[in-house]
């Protein structure tokens, strides 16, 4: 692992202090969260023997792959690079489309997602970070506990990050606020579109069921854990070629499935950059799509990293 500025050991046993909003999750919120985490995760385990045998056909692969790409890039391009960090400016209709596509990932309403992530950047791997794997210390036992907390456990905290404090721009945007408030609708759309397409494609209930299994459950479960890995894995293992004040890392083997998000060390070095995979061979499909949208003049003022930025942030090897 390449070394860089190493902050003092984080003291994160009580990260939710004055920076957390007054809102709390209801019991129903917690139950629904558990259902949407456990069921897709169970589907992934069920998918393993099916993949070994006869369970996945090319139609279901196309449906699941398309939904994974649409919802995944909705999160990476829309929720993350546009709404959280303002890496580019988008036309109004495109903003709404990006918010809806990101909502299809079923990772929470867009405004809450943005508020949590902005808070993460403000306190990354320090007291106040909602999901640092270093919150319990540096021992093996502490990091194991911290890994599971940063991966999934943090979402079950009863308190919520204040949307008005961390995402006031989106709270004031009536169009994005409307998409955020109708999140249950987009959950239903996300789960029902695959079986609808599969059923019409095959004209059978069996086709609808298998499309639901692969295109809804397995797709959501896989995208969940790839996204969660950015919070956990990409703050524990990997390379750190750029200077940051936290422990964010680049993890190459997650780059394709994460659509470029796992080049996390550079992202924390330059959060507003539209491209996270700054190296020549660092795959970042989110940046590729942003570039296409720029050529088509759908987006503008794209903040592309240049060589001066990379040189300024790059770790200088010690003599």
Legacy VTK file of the C-alpha trace (Angstrom):
# vtk DataFile Version 3.0
C-alpha trace
ASCII
DATASET POLYDATA
POINTS 319 float
0.000 0.000 0.000
1.396 3.386 -0.955
1.748 5.636 2.068
0.584 9.196 2.347
-0.491 11.554 5.106
-1.740 9.297 7.875
-4.157 10.946 10.273
-4.109 10.092 13.955
-6.120 7.121 15.034
-9.796 8.062 14.678
-11.939 8.234 17.781
-15.260 7.251 16.314
-17.101 5.461 19.070
-19.699 8.266 19.193
-19.752 9.748 15.682
-23.315 10.977 15.831
-23.165 14.200 17.744
-24.252 17.758 16.997
-23.834 17.253 13.257
-26.745 14.844 13.086
-30.213 16.184 12.397
-33.061 15.758 14.854
-34.880 13.198 12.708
-34.988 9.545 13.681
-35.956 6.444 11.744
-39.196 4.749 12.651
-39.512 1.065 13.493
-41.152 0.554 10.098
-38.123 2.172 8.415
-35.804 -0.259 10.191
-37.933 -3.288 9.315
-38.160 -2.302 5.647
-34.409 -1.659 5.558
-33.765 -5.138 6.951
-36.064 -6.701 4.358
-34.434 -4.883 1.461
-30.984 -5.888 2.667
-31.625 -9.499 3.626
-33.832 -10.622 0.725
-31.547 -9.484 -2.145
-28.519 -10.773 -0.222
-30.205 -14.158 0.113
-30.939 -14.087 -3.607
-27.212 -13.732 -4.313
-26.506 -16.913 -2.336
-29.325 -18.689 -4.136
-27.903 -17.500 -7.468
-24.584 -19.301 -6.979
-25.862 -22.878 -7.500
-28.201 -21.634 -10.225
-25.289 -20.121 -12.139
-23.493 -23.437 -11.837
-26.435 -25.209 -13.390
-29.173 -23.897 -15.634
-30.689 -20.897 -13.873
-29.376 -17.908 -15.853
-30.255 -17.529 -19.523
-29.223 -14.768 -21.904
-32.570 -12.951 -21.664
-32.361 -12.623 -17.896
-28.700 -11.594 -18.183
-29.653 -8.790 -20.579
-32.489 -7.584 -18.324
-30.379 -7.739 -15.151
-27.372 -6.142 -16.859
-29.439 -3.282 -18.258
-31.097 -2.582 -14.896
-27.717 -2.783 -13.125
-26.196 -0.274 -15.545
-29.146 2.139 -15.426
-29.597 2.146 -11.648
-25.867 1.923 -10.910
-24.911 4.835 -13.142
-27.884 6.731 -11.731
-26.117 6.528 -8.376
-22.550 7.135 -9.552
-23.276 9.890 -12.076
-26.463 11.328 -10.605
-26.514 10.910 -6.825
-22.741 11.079 -6.398
-20.926 13.146 -9.001
-23.720 15.555 -9.888
-25.950 16.080 -6.853
-23.349 15.541 -4.110
-20.227 17.104 -5.632
-21.480 19.246 -8.549
-18.884 17.781 -10.912
-20.882 19.106 -13.863
-23.980 21.120 -14.715
-26.935 19.302 -16.276
-30.120 20.375 -17.973
-33.185 20.324 -15.728
-34.844 17.318 -17.401
-31.579 15.373 -17.185
-31.291 16.136 -13.483
-34.724 14.608 -12.919
-33.825 11.562 -15.026
-30.584 11.055 -13.082
-32.450 11.344 -9.767
-34.999 8.749 -10.884
-32.351 6.365 -12.243
-30.399 6.585 -8.988
-33.575 5.925 -7.010
-33.983 2.656 -8.929
-30.921 1.346 -7.050
-33.096 1.367 -3.892
-30.342 2.917 -1.786
-32.610 5.548 -0.274
-34.145 8.844 -1.403
-31.771 11.069 -3.335
-31.680 13.911 -0.776
-30.922 11.576 2.153
-28.252 9.775 0.109
-26.564 13.083 -0.712
-26.756 14.334 2.882
-25.102 11.159 4.200
-22.352 11.300 1.604
-21.561 14.975 2.104
-21.276 14.318 5.822
-18.934 11.425 5.065
-16.631 13.740 3.131
-16.681 16.425 5.814
-15.543 13.986 8.506
-13.969 11.172 6.499
-12.391 8.626 8.869
-12.768 11.072 11.762
-15.298 11.676 14.490
-18.537 12.406 12.652
-18.062 10.087 9.673
-21.271 8.008 9.470
-19.514 4.897 8.144
-15.781 4.738 8.775
-14.350 1.213 9.245
-11.743 2.743 11.613
-14.301 3.865 14.195
-13.384 1.165 16.757
-9.600 1.264 16.451
-6.763 -0.461 14.603
-6.646 -3.963 16.048
-7.816 -6.918 13.969
-10.927 -7.306 16.114
-11.687 -3.574 15.936
-11.225 -3.441 12.162
-13.384 -6.539 11.680
-16.143 -4.918 13.678
-15.574 -1.633 11.870
-15.714 -3.326 8.470
-19.183 -4.759 9.087
-20.389 -1.480 10.571
-19.153 0.580 7.608
-20.467 -1.962 5.106
-24.026 -2.384 6.400
-24.422 -1.682 10.106
-24.335 2.113 9.935
-27.613 2.161 8.002
-29.447 0.779 11.045
-28.537 3.735 13.232
-31.749 5.270 14.521
-30.641 8.841 13.873
-30.529 10.376 10.406
-28.188 12.938 8.909
-29.880 16.320 8.632
-30.977 16.957 5.063
-31.415 20.674 5.685
-27.892 20.997 7.025
-26.042 18.883 4.473
-28.245 19.162 1.371
-30.078 22.511 1.596
-29.719 23.057 -2.170
-31.685 19.880 -2.906
-34.243 20.489 -0.180
-34.959 23.831 -1.878
-35.256 22.223 -5.337
-38.928 21.337 -5.838
-38.264 18.890 -8.679
-35.594 16.892 -6.853
-37.610 17.106 -3.642
-40.540 15.568 -5.489
-38.403 12.662 -6.762
-37.046 12.130 -3.253
-40.510 12.102 -1.673
-41.836 9.600 -4.207
-39.032 7.121 -3.474
-41.488 4.243 -2.735
-42.822 4.626 -6.275
-39.328 4.202 -7.754
-38.750 1.162 -5.536
-41.868 -0.425 -7.029
-40.793 0.506 -10.562
-37.319 -0.940 -9.974
-38.690 -4.259 -8.734
-41.557 -4.617 -11.224
-39.948 -3.576 -14.527
-37.737 -6.710 -14.850
-40.605 -9.244 -14.410
-42.819 -7.169 -16.698
-40.176 -7.196 -19.426
-39.346 -10.845 -18.817
-42.990 -11.885 -18.883
-43.740 -10.004 -22.103
-40.512 -11.231 -23.704
-41.327 -14.891 -23.055
-45.112 -14.542 -22.737
-44.957 -16.718 -19.638
-45.186 -16.477 -15.857
-41.965 -18.454 -15.625
-40.161 -15.808 -17.662
-41.551 -13.118 -15.373
-40.407 -14.981 -12.235
-36.844 -15.578 -13.410
-36.528 -11.997 -14.630
-37.671 -10.869 -11.170
-35.140 -13.157 -9.492
-32.166 -12.044 -11.603
-33.179 -8.558 -12.696
-34.708 -7.411 -9.411
-33.400 -9.387 -6.422
-29.911 -10.434 -7.525
-29.290 -7.158 -9.342
-30.261 -5.055 -6.305
-28.264 -7.276 -3.936
-25.120 -7.163 -6.060
-25.316 -3.400 -6.538
-25.884 -2.953 -2.802
-22.704 -4.739 -1.850
-20.577 -3.163 -4.561
-21.718 0.266 -3.348
-21.244 -0.700 0.299
-17.718 -1.897 -0.511
-16.749 1.671 -1.429
-17.449 2.624 2.207
-15.734 -0.412 3.711
-13.152 -2.034 1.413
-12.038 1.261 -0.154
-11.110 2.646 3.255
-9.190 -0.449 4.389
-7.179 -2.045 1.573
-5.735 -0.851 -1.715
-3.301 1.759 -2.979
-3.029 5.385 -1.912
-1.146 7.230 -4.666
-2.723 10.613 -3.856
-2.486 12.754 -0.734
-5.594 12.823 1.434
-6.366 13.364 5.100
-8.180 10.055 5.423
-7.585 6.403 4.614
-9.383 6.225 1.255
-7.824 3.817 -1.258
-7.930 2.805 -4.923
-9.160 -0.785 -5.400
-8.733 -1.830 -9.041
-10.693 -5.097 -8.943
-13.891 -3.252 -8.014
-13.623 -0.673 -10.793
-15.833 -2.338 -13.426
-18.684 -3.364 -11.134
-18.540 -0.017 -9.290
-18.534 1.930 -12.581
-15.361 3.770 -11.596
-16.220 4.536 -7.973
-13.503 2.328 -6.499
-10.774 4.759 -7.585
-11.697 6.177 -4.216
-8.349 7.610 -3.143
-8.256 10.069 -6.040
-11.904 10.918 -5.454
-11.133 11.944 -1.877
-8.108 13.896 -3.078
-10.289 15.832 -5.580
-13.967 15.255 -4.658
-15.394 17.525 -7.375
-13.538 15.847 -10.246
-15.894 14.205 -12.761
-13.435 11.384 -13.401
-12.299 9.178 -10.531
-10.143 6.812 -12.577
-7.454 9.394 -13.250
-4.879 6.981 -14.716
-4.772 5.996 -18.371
-5.876 2.410 -17.794
-8.209 3.021 -14.865
-11.692 2.023 -16.037
-14.364 4.566 -15.171
-17.565 4.036 -17.166
-19.298 6.846 -15.279
-16.738 9.331 -16.584
-17.111 7.886 -20.088
-20.864 8.523 -20.027
-20.354 12.053 -18.680
-17.959 12.687 -21.562
-20.557 11.490 -24.094
-23.185 13.731 -22.502
-20.739 16.630 -22.705
-20.173 16.025 -26.423
-23.944 15.932 -26.920
-24.180 19.209 -24.952
-26.442 17.707 -22.336
-24.012 18.731 -19.587
-21.562 21.596 -19.221
-18.858 22.953 -16.921
-17.493 19.445 -16.418
-14.656 19.416 -13.913
-12.113 17.133 -15.566
-8.843 16.511 -13.704
-5.772 17.836 -15.530
-2.097 16.974 -15.214
-1.439 19.907 -12.910
-4.105 18.621 -10.532
-2.702 15.099 -10.586
0.852 16.315 -9.987
-0.266 18.503 -7.101
-2.080 15.653 -5.389
0.268 12.774 -6.197
2.360 11.316 -3.379
6.049 12.040 -3.838
8.077 8.858 -3.138
10.508 9.293 -0.269
14.208 9.167 -1.165
LINES 1 320
319 0 1 2 3 4 5 6 7 8 9 10 11 12 13 14 15 16 17 18 19 20 21 22 23 24 25 26 27 28 29 30 31 32 33 34 35 36 37 38 39 40 41 42 43 44 45 46 47 48 49 50 51 52 53 54 55 56 57 58 59 60 61 62 63 64 65 66 67 68 69 70 71 72 73 74 75 76 77 78 79 80 81 82 83 84 85 86 87 88 89 90 91 92 93 94 95 96 97 98 99 100 101 102 103 104 105 106 107 108 109 110 111 112 113 114 115 116 117 118 119 120 121 122 123 124 125 126 127 128 129 130 131 132 133 134 135 136 137 138 139 140 141 142 143 144 145 146 147 148 149 150 151 152 153 154 155 156 157 158 159 160 161 162 163 164 165 166 167 168 169 170 171 172 173 174 175 176 177 178 179 180 181 182 183 184 185 186 187 188 189 190 191 192 193 194 195 196 197 198 199 200 201 202 203 204 205 206 207 208 209 210 211 212 213 214 215 216 217 218 219 220 221 222 223 224 225 226 227 228 229 230 231 232 233 234 235 236 237 238 239 240 241 242 243 244 245 246 247 248 249 250 251 252 253 254 255 256 257 258 259 260 261 262 263 264 265 266 267 268 269 270 271 272 273 274 275 276 277 278 279 280 281 282 283 284 285 286 287 288 289 290 291 292 293 294 295 296 297 298 299 300 301 302 303 304 305 306 307 308 309 310 311 312 313 314 315 316 317 318
